[in-house]
Amino acid sequence: MFPLFHPLGHQSPPALGIKLLRRLVRILPITIGTWISLLTASPLPAADPTPTPLPALSEDARTAATKGLDDFRNGKFDEAKSEFQKMSELAPSHPMAWANLGSTEFRLGQFPEAEEHLKRALRLDPTAQQSWLTLGIIDYQKDDLYAGLAALSQAVSLDPQDPKAHLYLGILIRKRGWLEGAEQEIRKAIEIDEQYAEAHFNLAVLYLERQPPAIELARRHYYRALKLGAEPDAELDQALKKPDAE
């Protein structure tokens, strides 16, 4: 497979949101769900194992991929979509053509089109972990929790060391009402990446949902999230400063 590039760069995402989370949390280096393939001009190494051989890209397809990636990096998402559409026409059997197109459409908020093209990428390459991750987030937004659980579980299975997959799986599990399982997944995300501000933030929310609330644990992870770049949240500030919570 080609290496992967996170298309939204250093802009943080809206968090998926659990009970106390009223807005979308911004964090520093990563964002939710959407990924794009970094298509290089060099061929894949001969020793690089893949489930099925990837078809060769023509020079025109590589040019479209490179232009699309440059446009995406510069925030020109409509232009990027146009280039990836061209790539998909030139290389319809290449999974990354459809993964790139679907990722771009996700960034544009075109979720039905993104879902269609990400699924097409997965039919060509079922091991495309980031496509599973993005599909799981789309399912969450559609409130299709069973499909989201399946997609995010697949993302975790394909890459157990991906903290984002654990975080979003935890958030979805929380929406299903399993607090303990949600905590386990989000703690795993932090175990993998201790600098993951969004995971610390959401773990703080979960600790506040315990009965009784685990105030000190919540405070510890909330302030850690703030130190890592998350914005303050008035509702959490209030909950952590209640006199009866001291």
Backbone torsions as a table, in degrees:
resi	resn	phi	psi	omega
1	MET	NA	154.4	172.7
2	PHE	-71.7	151.6	172.2
3	PRO	-63.9	160.0	-174.3
4	LEU	-109.4	145.9	178.7
5	PHE	-124.6	133.7	179.7
6	HIS	-80.4	116.8	-166.7
7	PRO	-74.0	-21.9	-175.8
8	LEU	-93.2	8.6	171.8
9	GLY	55.6	-125.8	-174.9
10	HIS	-97.4	8.7	176.2
11	GLN	-84.6	133.6	-176.1
12	SER	-89.3	161.4	-171.5
13	PRO	-97.9	172.7	158.6
14	PRO	-68.7	130.4	173.6
15	ALA	-72.2	155.2	179.5
16	LEU	-64.7	-32.5	171.9
17	GLY	93.0	126.1	169.8
18	ILE	-119.8	-170.8	-159.8
19	LYS	-48.7	-49.1	-175.8
20	LEU	-85.6	-5.3	-173.4
21	LEU	-87.1	108.1	-177.0
22	ARG	-91.8	-22.3	-176.4
23	ARG	-130.5	-178.5	-177.1
24	LEU	-97.4	127.1	-173.2
25	VAL	-82.1	137.2	175.3
26	ARG	-100.6	135.4	177.2
27	ILE	-130.1	174.9	-167.9
28	LEU	-80.4	-68.1	-163.8
29	PRO	-95.8	-11.1	-171.6
30	ILE	-133.4	168.7	-179.6
31	THR	-139.7	178.8	-171.6
32	ILE	-81.1	126.5	156.7
33	GLY	71.2	-48.9	-170.5
34	THR	-82.0	133.0	179.5
35	TRP	-136.7	162.4	177.3
36	ILE	-139.1	150.6	-178.9
37	SER	-84.5	135.8	175.4
38	LEU	-89.0	101.0	-177.2
39	LEU	-90.5	118.4	-177.9
40	THR	-99.4	162.7	179.8
41	ALA	-76.6	-17.1	-177.9
42	SER	-86.6	149.7	177.9
43	PRO	-71.0	162.4	175.4
44	LEU	-65.2	143.2	175.4
45	PRO	-59.7	145.3	-177.1
46	ALA	-62.1	-30.9	-176.5
47	ALA	-85.9	-2.6	-176.9
48	ASP	-73.9	111.7	-174.9
49	PRO	-75.5	137.9	173.9
50	THR	-135.6	150.5	-179.2
51	PRO	-61.5	-41.5	175.9
52	THR	-136.5	146.9	-179.5
53	PRO	-61.3	133.4	176.9
54	LEU	-79.9	138.8	178.0
55	PRO	-66.0	150.1	178.6
56	ALA	-69.4	146.1	176.9
57	LEU	-96.8	135.4	174.0
58	SER	-70.2	166.2	178.4
59	GLU	-60.9	-38.7	179.2
60	ASP	-65.6	-38.7	179.3
61	ALA	-67.1	-39.9	177.4
62	ARG	-65.5	-38.7	178.4
63	THR	-62.9	-43.5	178.4
64	ALA	-63.4	-40.7	178.9
65	ALA	-63.0	-43.4	-179.2
66	THR	-65.6	-44.7	178.3
67	LYS	-63.2	-42.3	179.5
68	GLY	-61.9	-42.1	179.5
69	LEU	-65.7	-41.8	177.9
70	ASP	-62.4	-43.8	178.6
71	ASP	-62.2	-41.3	-179.5
72	PHE	-63.1	-44.1	-179.9
73	ARG	-62.0	-29.4	-178.7
74	ASN	-94.9	9.8	177.0
75	GLY	76.5	13.6	178.9
76	LYS	-93.7	75.5	-168.4
77	PHE	-73.9	-34.8	176.1
78	ASP	-64.2	-42.3	177.8
79	GLU	-65.7	-39.3	178.0
80	ALA	-62.4	-42.6	179.4
81	LYS	-60.3	-41.8	179.7
82	SER	-60.4	-42.0	179.7
83	GLU	-67.2	-40.8	-179.4
84	PHE	-72.5	-29.0	171.3
85	GLN	-62.8	-42.4	177.5
86	LYS	-62.1	-42.0	178.7
87	MET	-61.5	-41.8	-179.0
88	SER	-66.5	-30.1	176.2
89	GLU	-73.1	-36.7	-179.2
90	LEU	-78.5	-28.4	-177.4
91	ALA	-136.3	64.8	-174.1
92	PRO	-66.3	-16.6	179.1
93	SER	-97.8	6.3	-180.0
94	HIS	-96.9	120.6	-175.0
95	PRO	-62.0	-32.6	-177.0
96	MET	-70.5	-23.4	175.0
97	ALA	-61.1	-45.9	-178.3
98	TRP	-76.5	-34.4	177.6
99	ALA	-64.5	-43.1	178.5
100	ASN	-63.9	-43.7	179.7
101	LEU	-62.9	-45.3	179.3
102	GLY	-64.4	-38.8	178.6
103	SER	-64.3	-40.0	178.6
104	THR	-65.4	-42.6	179.2
105	GLU	-65.6	-35.1	174.3
106	PHE	-59.7	-44.3	-179.8
107	ARG	-64.9	-30.3	178.0
108	LEU	-82.2	-3.1	-177.8
109	GLY	78.8	15.8	-179.8
110	GLN	-94.0	71.9	-168.1
111	PHE	-67.5	-41.0	178.0
112	PRO	-60.6	-43.1	178.5
113	GLU	-66.4	-41.6	178.4
114	ALA	-59.9	-45.0	179.9
115	GLU	-60.5	-44.7	-179.6
116	GLU	-60.0	-44.7	-174.5
117	HIS	-79.2	-32.0	174.1
118	LEU	-66.2	-38.6	177.0
119	LYS	-65.4	-36.6	177.4
120	ARG	-65.1	-40.3	176.3
121	ALA	-60.0	-40.6	-177.9
122	LEU	-72.3	-29.3	173.9
123	ARG	-65.1	-32.4	178.3
124	LEU	-81.9	-30.1	179.8
125	ASP	-148.0	92.5	-178.3
126	PRO	-66.3	-7.5	-179.3
127	THR	-94.9	8.1	-178.8
128	ALA	-75.1	88.7	-170.1
129	GLN	-60.3	-40.9	-176.9
130	GLN	-69.0	-28.2	174.9
131	SER	-68.1	-38.8	174.4
132	TRP	-61.5	-41.9	-178.8
133	LEU	-62.0	-47.0	-179.4
134	THR	-66.1	-40.0	176.9
135	LEU	-60.4	-39.9	178.7
136	GLY	-61.5	-37.0	179.2
137	ILE	-71.1	-39.1	175.3
138	ILE	-61.3	-43.4	178.0
139	ASP	-60.8	-40.3	177.7
140	TYR	-60.6	-45.3	-179.3
141	GLN	-65.1	-28.5	176.4
142	LYS	-83.1	-3.0	-175.3
143	ASP	63.8	27.0	174.7
144	ASP	-95.9	80.3	-168.9
145	LEU	-71.6	-31.0	179.1
146	TYR	-67.1	-45.0	177.5
147	ALA	-65.1	-39.7	178.7
148	GLY	-63.6	-40.9	177.9
149	LEU	-61.6	-41.9	179.4
150	ALA	-65.2	-44.6	-176.9
151	ALA	-67.3	-45.2	-177.9
152	LEU	-71.1	-33.6	174.5
153	SER	-63.2	-38.2	176.9
154	GLN	-65.6	-39.3	178.4
155	ALA	-62.3	-42.1	177.9
156	VAL	-66.2	-40.6	-179.5
157	SER	-64.0	-39.9	-178.4
158	LEU	-73.6	-29.7	178.5
159	ASP	-143.7	85.1	-178.3
160	PRO	-64.1	-13.2	-179.4
161	GLN	-99.8	15.2	177.1
162	ASP	-91.5	107.8	-177.1
163	PRO	-64.5	-31.9	-179.9
164	LYS	-62.8	-42.2	-179.0
165	ALA	-62.1	-42.1	178.0
166	HIS	-65.4	-41.7	-179.5
167	LEU	-61.2	-51.5	-174.7
168	TYR	-71.8	-30.1	172.1
169	LEU	-63.8	-41.8	178.1
170	GLY	-61.8	-42.1	179.9
171	ILE	-64.6	-40.7	178.7
172	LEU	-67.0	-41.8	177.6
173	ILE	-60.0	-39.6	177.4
174	ARG	-60.0	-39.7	179.2
175	LYS	-65.1	-26.6	174.8
176	ARG	-78.7	-7.5	174.9
177	GLY	97.6	9.2	-178.5
178	TRP	-102.5	90.2	-174.8
179	LEU	-65.8	-43.5	-177.5
180	GLU	-62.4	-44.4	178.4
181	GLY	-64.5	-37.5	178.0
182	ALA	-63.3	-45.0	178.3
183	GLU	-59.7	-42.0	-178.2
184	GLN	-60.8	-44.9	-179.2
185	GLU	-67.2	-41.4	-177.6
186	ILE	-71.5	-36.5	174.6
187	ARG	-63.4	-35.3	177.1
188	LYS	-63.5	-39.9	177.6
189	ALA	-59.2	-41.4	179.9
190	ILE	-71.8	-35.5	176.7
191	GLU	-60.1	-38.2	179.5
192	ILE	-75.1	-41.3	-177.6
193	ASP	-136.8	95.3	-177.2
194	GLU	-66.0	-17.4	-179.2
195	GLN	-89.5	9.8	-173.1
196	TYR	-81.5	94.7	-174.3
197	ALA	-60.6	-42.9	-176.9
198	GLU	-63.6	-36.8	178.4
199	ALA	-66.4	-43.9	176.5
200	HIS	-59.4	-43.2	-179.3
201	PHE	-60.1	-50.2	-176.7
202	ASN	-69.4	-30.7	175.0
203	LEU	-66.8	-37.4	175.8
204	ALA	-59.9	-41.8	177.9
205	VAL	-61.6	-43.5	179.6
206	LEU	-62.8	-40.9	178.9
207	TYR	-64.0	-32.5	176.3
208	LEU	-71.5	-20.9	179.6
209	GLU	-85.4	-10.2	176.5
210	ARG	-62.5	156.1	175.3
211	GLN	-120.5	106.3	-1.6
212	PRO	-76.0	162.6	-179.2
213	PRO	-61.6	142.6	175.3
214	ALA	-90.8	79.6	-169.7
215	ILE	-61.4	-46.5	-175.9
216	GLU	-66.9	-40.1	176.5
217	LEU	-64.1	-42.6	178.2
218	ALA	-61.1	-44.4	-179.1
219	ARG	-61.9	-43.1	-178.3
220	ARG	-59.7	-46.7	-176.8
221	HIS	-76.6	-32.0	177.0
222	TYR	-64.4	-47.6	-179.9
223	TYR	-68.1	-31.2	174.8
224	ARG	-65.0	-41.4	177.6
225	ALA	-61.2	-42.4	179.2
226	LEU	-62.9	-42.2	-180.0
227	LYS	-63.1	-31.2	-178.7
228	LEU	-85.7	-3.4	173.3
229	GLY	121.3	-5.8	176.8
230	ALA	-67.9	147.7	178.5
231	GLU	-79.2	150.1	176.5
232	PRO	-60.8	150.2	177.9
233	ASP	-121.6	121.4	-174.5
234	ALA	-61.1	-37.5	-177.8
235	GLU	-67.9	-41.2	177.3
236	LEU	-69.6	-40.4	176.8
237	ASP	-55.5	-44.6	-179.1
238	GLN	-65.7	-43.9	-178.4
239	ALA	-63.1	-36.7	-177.1
240	LEU	-81.7	-12.6	-178.8
241	LYS	-108.5	6.8	179.0
242	LYS	-62.7	135.9	-178.9
243	PRO	-57.5	-37.5	-177.9
244	ASP	-77.6	-1.7	177.9
245	ALA	-97.3	-4.3	-179.1
246	GLU	-78.9	NA	NA
